[in-house]
């Protein structure tokens, strides 16, 4: 019922940008200082907010020169088609001219590369050969200097930066979104823009176009849910099938196929309950929620299979109530403790300490689902176990629930009928036969008869230890190469505009970073020469496009000293902006303030900086941000730097890693605290070492598998802590608490008792993950790789590493020698037995 309130989260920034970041504070300060953002009329820049826009990269399949006559005409033709786009609304048709961002002369702001191409075309028409384009700064016919570093890509230059050829050209069209109607029209225009570009592409097959809009990232992020639907259905069918098969036996009475299905239904109900609560409380769905069913699958199915494994250990001659009590006493304690661990680790992730909203709401949803799964296992699945117990006691068929006839009756039936109703009756079991009829289960038989003896063999152990050393070596190699994944293309579907555009943009336009705003937000002595030089010194190493440098050049041309008094300086500055065309487009970059004595002061100013970058542009830009931040703390001039991408990059590593760090600390604290409560503290010691080994290996191998440390992978690592404890805790507990016999004997016993449940849940989990690998999405690719590694490494530890290492490391199983006591003596107990004929017979039973 709650799905009537189902909503989808629209804001990607709200989900994936750090909630509390310095960049957001800086953006608010910038918006208050420079509320009008007209920098777009001379830069490929989103200095304050991306806003609404449409972009397209035009390139050629054959690496042709996009500045030749044919391609120039083609690009201008595309530009004309884009400006003619109409958005039909009742009573009015909106064109680009109606919703574009306006220049100072009330005309639409258009990329300067369009003017360059128009001048190039005019020069060719008049047979002028002296027209030259320079890179990354060129001059227009009106004398303006324009930056084309983000508009020309794949550039080959002659001497003195003259452009010889360019393999790609990028055009950007900025739109207004000042009110709801305007925003709605702009969003519709973006959609028509993509259709127009794709239609133009079809009629011009020799060029390749990559359209992108401000809505593309949001649409492609949510597209993962749509492209995953049929794969998730396939996953569900496979898990249902395998869960039924894992609980089935040839014995039709002791087989429990319905419990496999009901266990999966228990997990599904808990997941749906959590989704309903999230919907009713105003929560919004996003594509990261695709990981929650797999979190529930690993935890929930193991709990139900562990209960079924405990049921197999009970005596069949007991009453159902006694068998059920034994099951709950045997399995629910460990299930309760692991559920508590899930709630604590995910609860920490759901707290306000988590700085990534997507991680916080994922952990919150997981907590709710795990809590209700625990309640449903206690109630719904427990009652289902009781019901099937009565069916078994009455010798009814496990599927059809009809009474199974005795063997002598079955002999008269056809072969297929005898096969379907094969069962062993307790009165037909001889004393020489094994009493546990459940050992005919395939997995139980395999572990007890073959695997336990093989893994504890003396000749196998050295190879397992050697394999573990190789595992640690590769994990360390990957761990040393861990990289942060703040690239938003890692969380969208693959065959989308975002991926295609980002790939082309990285290929052709990675020479320069996005335009960075350099904001001076205090009234400094601009007329002082040393201050001017200080400011320019901070921007050294960048391509600088700033009013300040232009102003200094202007003053030097006029041979005017820069050591003017303040009043003369500000007056000349105002006059320069009012009278000199050279400064007409810099008017928004200085804020004047009048004082009570009519004195004018400069309270803030802005420059535009573009950094020279290499192939690893994102890493370099992150380092640049950190360097400029540190510089702003020590410089004499108060300034900030800002670009909208900083909102996603700002302290991303610490923000995204905080939930994992907090969860690890909380898990270690709980393990340490519970060491005083459990029977043997060595259980928690071994459990801690196992969790550390698994997490270390998963981080290392996921790096080698090209998975970066981002929001999705960190959530998987949090889950990995709990998944490891889920599977390893019962094994370790059984081994450590075992008395007498040898280590090898207790390793075998632990595997026989808990190995079947681990193996069943692992098989179902892996089968459920496999379809996820085929989903065409980067988000699900990361999800699959991380979850698969967690399951594989944990399985490797449960069935190979721990069984081998525990056979020669503490705790010791040697029986302690008791001190000799002279009073210890042999006691003889005489039991007098009387037969039916009153013949007295004495039988001596010796006990020590």
N, C-alpha and C positions, 0 to 999 in steps of 0.2 A: 504493500500500500504506500510505503514511503517513496516509491519511485515516481509518484506523481509530482514530487518536489525535486526531482533529479535535475541538477545543474552541472554545467561544465565550466571549469576555471578558464577564463579568457586571458588573464594576464600572465605571460611567461615570466616577466620580471618579478612579479609578486611571488612566484613559486621558486625560482632558481637564483635570484640575486640575494646576497646576504641581507637579512632583514635590518640589522643594525650595522651600517657601514658609514665610513667617513665620506665616501663618494656621494651618498644621498644628501648628507648635510651640505657638502660643497655645491651640489646641484641647486639646492634651495637658495643658497647664498648667491649663486650666479643668476638665478631667475629673478631674485630681488634687485640685483644690480643692473642687469641687462634684460628686461622683460621682452624686448623685441629682438628676434633672432634673424637678422637679415644678412648674416654672413654667407648664406647660401648663394648669394648672387655673384660671388667671386671664388668660392671654394667648394670642392666636394666635401661638405662638412655637416656634421650634426653636433654642433658645439654644445647645445644645451639639452635638447630632446629630439629624438628621431622624428617625431610627428608622423604625418601621413606622407607617403612618397611612393613613387614607382621608379624602378631602376631597370636598366637592361644593358648587358654586355654583348657587344657585337664582335664576332671574330669569324675566321674562315677555317674550313677544314684543311686547307692546303697551306696554312701559314702565309697567306697573301698579305700584301701591304694594304691596310685599311685606309690609307691616305691617298691611294691612287684615284683616278677620276671615276672609275666604275663604282667603287665602294663608297666614295664620298657622296656621289649622287644617290646611292642606295640608302645611306644613313640619313641624309637630309629628307629623303622621301618618307622614311620611317618616322622621322621627327614631325613631319607635316601630318602624317596619319594619326599620330598620338595626340597632337594638339587639336585635332578635329573630333576627338572622342566626345560623345554626348551621353549624359546620364539623364534618362527620362523620368521626370517627376510630374505629378498632376499639376498641370497649368504652366510648366516651365521645363525646358531642356537645358541642363547645365553642361557647359564645355570646360575645357581646361582654363580658359580665360576667366571663368566665373569663380573658380575655386583655387587658383594658383596663389602662391605667395608673391606679393607685389614688391617691386623695387621702389626706390625713391621717386622715380618719375611715373609711378602708378602703372608700370608695365610688368608683365609676368617675368619672374626671375627664371632665366634659362641658363644652363651650363655654358660657360665660355667656350667650350670646345665646339659648340654649335656655331658661334660667331667665327671661330677659327676656320671651320670647314666652309662656311659661307664666303669668307675672304679668300680662302684657297680656291674655291670654285670660281669666284670673280676674277682672280688673278689668271687662272687658266683660260677663262673666256676672253680676256684682253691680252693674252699671250705675254703676261709679265712673268719673268723668271727670277726676279729678285725677291720674291716673297719666301721667307724662311720661317719655319717653326722651330723654336728652341725648347729644350726639355731640362728641368721640370717647370721653368718659368719662361713664358713667351710674351711678346708684345702685340697688342691689337692695333688696328689702324688708327684708333682714336688716341693712341699713346699709352693706354693702360697696360700695366703689367698683370698678367693672370697666371695662376698656378694650374698646371695640367697634369701633375704627377699622378692623380687618381682618375684621370679621364683618358689618358693614353697608356696602353699597356704593351708589354713586349717590345719596347722601343729599342731601335738601333740608331746610334748617333754618329755624326761626323765630328770633326773638330769644332771646338767652341760650342758644344751641346746642340748642334743643329741636327734635327731629326731627319734620319734617312728613311726609316720605315717604322710602322707600328702595327703589331699583330692584333690588337684589340682596342676598342673604343667603348667607353662607358658613358651613358647618358642618365641623368637623374632629373625627375620632375617632382617638385615639392608642392604639397597641397595644404590648404588651410583646414584647420579643425577647431574653430573657435567656439562652436556650439554643437548641440546634438544633431540638428539637421545637417549642418555643414559636415560633421564627422560621418554621418550616414551616407551622404552623397559622395564624400571622398572615398569611403570604403567600397562603395559600388564602382566608382571610377577605377580603383585599383584592380578590381576583378575584370572589368572590361579592358583595362590596359594589358593584362596578361593574355586575354583572348586575342586582342589586336596584334600583339607581338607574335603569338603562336600562329595566327593566320598569315601574317607577313612572312613568317619563316617557311610556311608551306609553299608559298609562291616564289621563294628565293632559296632554293635548295643548297646553293653553294656557300652560303654563310650559316653560321650557327649563332643563335640568340639565346641568352639566359635571362629571362625576366625575373624580377624579385620586387616585392612590395613590403610595406610595414606589417601586413597581415600574414605574410608567408610563414614566418617562424611559428606563429600561434597555430595556424592551420596544419602545418606539417607536424607539429608536436602532438596534436590531438589525433592526427591521422593514424598514428600507431595503433590506437584502439580499434579503428575500423579495419585495418589490414590484418589485425591479429585474431579477428573473430573466428574464422573457420579453422585456424590453427589451434586455438584454444578448445574448440569443440572436438577436434581430432584428439587433442591431449586428454580431454575428459573421457572420451570413449576408450582410449588405450588404458588409462588408469583404472577405469571401471572393470574392464576385461581382465587386467592382470591382478587386481585386488581380489576378484572372484576366484581366479585360478590359484592364487597364493594360499587361499583359505580352503581349497578343495582337496579331497582325498578320494581314493577309490572306495573306501568304506563309506557307504551312502548315509550311515547314521552319524558318524563322527565328523564327516565333512561339514564345513561351515561357510558355504559360499555367500549366504545371505549376510553373514557378519562382515565379510569383506565389503559388500555393497553398502551396508548400513554404516560401517566406519567412514566410508567416503561421504555418505549422506550427512553424517554428523559434522564433518569438516565443512561441507557446503552450507549447512544451516547456520553454523557459527559465522561464516564469512558473509552470508546474506544478512544476518542479524546486525553485524557491524556496519555493513553498507546502509541498512535501513536507519540505524541510529545516526550515522553521519548525515544522511539526507534530511532527516527530521530536525537536526540541530543546525541546519543551514550550511553544512559542508558542501564542497564542490568537488566533482570528480576530475581527475587528471590521469594521464597515461602512466604515471609511476605506480598507480594502484594495481597494474597488471602483475606486480610481484607479490602481492598479498596472498592470492590463492596458493602460490608455491611455498610461501612461508608457512601457511596453514597445513599444506599437504605434508611437509616434512615432519612437523610436530604432531599433528593430529593423528595421522595414520600410524606413526610409531607407537603412540599411546594405546591405540586400539589393538594393534598387533601384539603388543606386550601383554595386554590383558588376555588375549586369546592364547598366547604362549603359556601364561600362568594357568589357564583353564586346562591345558593339556597335561599339566603336572599333577592335577588333583586326581584323587581316586574315584573311579566310576561308581563304586558302591556307596559313595556318600550322597546325602540329600542335596538337592540343588541349592538350598540356602547355605549349607555348609561349604559347598564348592564355590559359590559366589563370594562368601565371606573370605575364603582363602585367596581368591583372585584379587579382591580389593586390598587385602592385607599385604599381598605379595607385590603388587604392581603400582598401586595408587600412591604409595609414599614417594617413590622415585618420580612418578609422573607429576605429583604435586610440587616437588622441589624444582623440577625442570620448568614447570609452568611459572612458578614464582620467579625463576631466573629470567624467563622471557619477559615477564611483566616489569621487572626491574630494569633490564637493559633497554627494552623498547620504551619503557616509561621515562627513562632519562632522555631518550631521543625525542619524546613527545613534550618535554618540558620547555619552558621559555629559554633555557640555556642553548637550545638549538637555534642556530642563526639562519638556517636554510628552511624556508617554509615548506617546500616539498618533502624534505626529510622529516620535519616535525609532524605533518598531518599523516604521512605514511606510518610513522611509529605509533601515532595515536590510534589510527585505524587498526593496526596490527594488535595493539594492546587490547582493544575491545573485542576483536575476533578471538584472540587467544583466551581471554577470560570466559567468553561464552562457550568456547569449545570445551573448556574444562568442566563447565556446568553440564553441557550436553553429554560429555563422556560419562560423568557421574550418573546422570539421570537417563537420558535417551538410550545411549549405547549399553549402559549397565542393565537396563530393563530388557533390551534386545538379547543380551547374553543370557539372562535368566530364562527368557522365552525359548531360546534355542536349547537351553539346558533341559527344560522339561520335554522338549521334542526328542532329545537324545535319550533321556531316561525311559521314555515310552517306546523306544526303538521305532520312531517314525522317520520317514525319509527326510533328509535335510533340505530338499528342494520342494518336493510335492506334499510333504507333511502327512503322507499316508503310512499306515502300519506296515513295517517290513516283515514279510513272512519268514518262517523258519527255514533253515537250509534244506530240510527234507521236502518241504513244499516247493522250494525253488527248483529242485531237480527236475520237476515235471514241466517247467516253463521253458520257452525258447532261450537261446544263448543271449540275445540282446536284452531280454528281460532280466536274466540272471546277472548280466553285467551292470545294469542300472541299479539293481537292488542288492548288490554285494555288501554284506555286513558281517561282522564277527560278534557272536553272542557270548557274553561272559561265562555262561554255564558250559559253553563248548571249549573253553580255554583250559588246557592241561596245566598242571603245576610246572612241568618242564618248560613251558612256553613263557615268554616274557609277558608280564602283566600289563605293561603300558602299550595299549593298542595304537596310540597315536604315533608310535615310531615308524609306522608305515608311511607317514607323510614324507614326500620326496625330499624336502629341505632338511627335515629332522634326520632322516636316514643318511643323507649326504654328509651333513656335518659330523654326526656321531661315528659313522663307519669309516669315513675317508679323510675329511679335511682336518679334523682335530689332530689325528695322528700324524698327518703329513706336515702341518705347520710347526709342530713341536719336535720334528725329527732333527737329530743332531747335525745331519748333513745339510739341512735346509737353512738353519739359523744363520750361518756365516753369510750366505747369499742375501738374506733379508737385511742383515746389518749393513752389508755393502750397498745394497739398494737404497737404504735409508741415508747413507752418507752421500750418495749421488743426488738423492732428493734434496738434501740440505744444501748441497753445492749449487745446484741450479736455482733453488729458491733464493739463495744469497745473491747470485748473479742478477736475478730479476729485481730483488729488493733494492739493490744499489742503483737501479735505473728507473725507479718509480717517478712518474710525471703527473703533474696536476692537469685535470681535464676540465678547464673552464670554457672550452669551445662548445657553443650551444648546438652546433651541428651534430654533436654526439648523442643528442636526445631526440632526434626527429627520424621519421621514416626515410628510407634510403632513396627511393625513386621519387624525389620531390624537388621542387624549385630551390629549396634552401640548400640542399646538398650540391646540386649542379651549379648554382650561382657561387656558393662558397668555394668550390673547387676551382672554377674559372677565375674568381677574384684572387685567390691565393696564387694561381699560376701566373697571372698577367700583371697584377697590381700590388705585389708584395714588396716592392722596392721602398715604399714609404709608408709610414704608420698613418692611421687616421689622424685628422687634424685635431690638435690638442689646444684647448683654450688656456692661455696663461693670463691669470687675472690678478691685478694689483688692487687690493681693496682698502688701501689707506691713502691718506693725503701726504705724499712725500714731496721732497724738493725736486720737482721735475726739471727746474731750471739749473740745478747743480750738475756740473759736468761729471763729477765722481759718481753721482747717483745714476746718471744715464749709462755710464760705462759699466756700473755694477749690474744693472738690469740686463744689458746686452751680454754680459759675461755669463749670466745664468743660462742664457739660451744658446750658448756656444755648442756647436755640434749638431744643430738642427738646420733644416731649411726654414728660414724665418720670413714670415709674411706679416709684418706688423706696422702699425701707424707710427710707432716710436722710431723705428729705423728710417722710415720714409721722412719723418719730420726732421731727424738729424741731417739727413742728406739735403733736405730742402733748405735748412738753415746754413749749411756749409756752402751751398751754391750761392746763397745771397751774401756770403761772407759776414754773417752775423755771429757775434760771440754767443756761446751757449751759457755764459756766466751772467745773464741778465737778471735783474731783480725780479721778484715773484710777480708783481703787478704787470710789469712790461711783458713778461713771459706769457701770462695767461691771456692778456689782451691780444698779443700777437697770435697766440694759438687759436683763439676764437675767430679772429679775422682770417686766419689761414683757412680755417674750415669753411668760412662763409664765402670767401672770395676766390680761393684757389681750386680749380677743377681737380687738381691732383689729389686733394683731400676730401673731395665730395663724398666718396664712398667709405670714408673712415669716421663719419660723424657719429655713429652709434658706439664707437669704441672708447670714447672719453665721456665721463659724466662730470658736468660742471655743477657747482653749487654756489649760490649767492649768499653773502653774509650781510649783516645789518648795515655795514658801511659801504654797500655796493661793490665790495671786493669779491672777485670771482676766484673760486678755488677748484682744483681738480681733485675729486674725491675717489675716483676709481678709473681704471683703464684696463684695456684688454689687448693681448697680442695673439696671433695665430702661429702655432709651432707645428712643424711636420718633421718627424724623426726619420732618419735614414735607417732602414731595417734590412735584415737578411731573410733567409728562408724561414727561420723560426720566429716569425713575426710576433706571435702571441707571447712567447716567453720573453722576447726582447721588450715588448711593450709593458709587460708586467714588471720587469726589472727597471724600465724607465720610470714607471709610476712610483715605484718604491724609492728610486734615487731622487726624483723631484720632491717627493714628500719629505725625505730627510733634509734635502736642501732648503725647503721652505721653513724648517724649524731652526736652521742656523743662519739663514741669510739676514742681511740688514733690511731687506724690503719684504713686507708682508704680502705674500702671494699664494694663490692656489692654482692647481692645474685640474682640468676636467675634460672628459669626453664621456658620452653616454655608455661606452663599453666599459668604463671604469667601474660602473655600478655592479657589473657581473664579475669583474676581476678583483675587486677590492677585498683583500684578505681572504680570497676564495679558499685557499688551502686550509687555513686555520678554521674557517667557518664550516667547511664541508667535513673536515676531520674531527671536529669537536664532538659530534654524537658518538663516533667510534671510540674516541679517547675516553669520554665520560662513561660509556658502556663498559669498556674494558676495566676501568677503575672500579666501577660499581660491582662488576662480576668478581674481580679479585677480592674486593672487600667482603662480599658475601661468602666466597669460598673460604676466606681466612676466618671469618666469624663463625661459619658453620663447622669449622674444624674442631671447635670446642664442644659441639653438640653431637657430632657423629661418633660412632664407636671407635674409629681409628682415623687419626689425622692424616695418615698416609694416603687416604682416598683423595683428599683435596689437593695434596701435593702432586700426586700423579695426574689428577684432573687438570690442574693449572699448567703443568708441563705439556700435557697433550693439547690443550687449547692453544698455548703459545706456539707449539710446533705446527699445528694446523693453520693458524692465522698467518704465521710467517710464510709457510709454503704457498698458501692461496695468494697472498699479496705478491710474492715473487713470480709465481707462474702466471698470474693474470697480467703482470707487466710484460712478461715474455710473449704473451698471447695478444699483445697490442691493446690492452685495456688500461685506460687511465684512471687515476684516482678522482672520481667525480661523485656526484650525489648518489647515483644508482649503485656504483660499486661499493661505496661506504655503507649503504643500507644493507647490501648483501654481506659485507664483512661483520656487521652487527649481528645479523642472522646467523652467520657462521659460528660465532661464539656459542650461541644457544644450541645450534644443530650438533656441534661437537659434544657438548655436555649431554644432550639428549641421548646420543648413541653410546658414548664412552662411559658415562657414570654408572649404569647398571653393571657393565662388565668389570670395571675396576672395583666396585663395591663388593661384588660376589667374590672376586679373587682375594682382595685384601682381608675380608672378614672370615675367609675360610681357615679352618684350624686343622691341624694334623695333615697327613699325607704329604705330598711333594708339591712344589710350584707347578710342575708340568701337569699334575693331576688337577689342580684347581684352575689352571688356564683352560684345560679341556672342559671342565665342568662349567666355567663361566661362558664359554662359547656354546655349549650345548643348551644352557638355560636361556641365554639372551640372543644368541647368534641368529636364530630363525627370525625373530621379530625385526632385528636390524636388517637382515637380508631381504625380508619381505618389503619393508618400507623403502629400502634403497632401490629395489627393482621397480616398484611403483613410481618412485620419485624420478628416476632416470627416464623411464618410459614417458612420464608426463612432461619432462623437460625437452625431449628430442624434437617434437613439433615446433617448439619455441625457436629452435635454431634456424628454421626455414622462414621465419617472419621477416619481411623486407624492411627492417627498422634498426637503426643504430642502438636505440634504447633497449629493445629486446635482445639484440646481439650481446650487449654488455650484461644484461640480466642472465642470459643463458650461460655465457662463459663463466661468470662468477659463481652462479649456483651449481653448475656442473663441476667446477673445480672444488667447491666446498664439499659436495657429496662424494667426489672421487677421493679426495685427500682424507676425509674422515673415514671412509670405508677402508682405505689403505691402512690407516692407523688401527682401526678396530679389528681387522682380520689378519694383519701381518705384523705391524710394528709392536703393538702392545702384547700380543700373544708370545712373541719371541723375546722381547726385552724383559718381560715380567718373569720369565723362566730363570733368569740369572741375576736379577736385581732385587733389592728389598721390596716387600717384607719377606723374611725367612719363614719357611713352614716347618722347620725342624722342631720336633717335640722336645720341650724342655725337660731335662733330666730332673726327676723328683729326688729330693733328699731322702736318704735311707732312714727309715723310722723303725726302731726295733719293735714297736707295737703293731706295725703292719703285718698282718698275718692272713692266712687263707681262711676264709669263713665258709662253712659248709651249711647249706640250707636244706633241710629235709622237708619235703612236701609229701604229705600222706594222701594217697589216692585210693579211693574205694570204688570197686567195680560194682556191677549190678548184682553179683552173687555175694556181696559183702566180703570178698576176699581182700585182705589188707595187703597192699603192696607199697613198699617204701622205695622212692626213687631219689637218689642223691644228686642235686644240681649244684655244681661247683661255680662259685662266683668269686671274683677278686675285688 
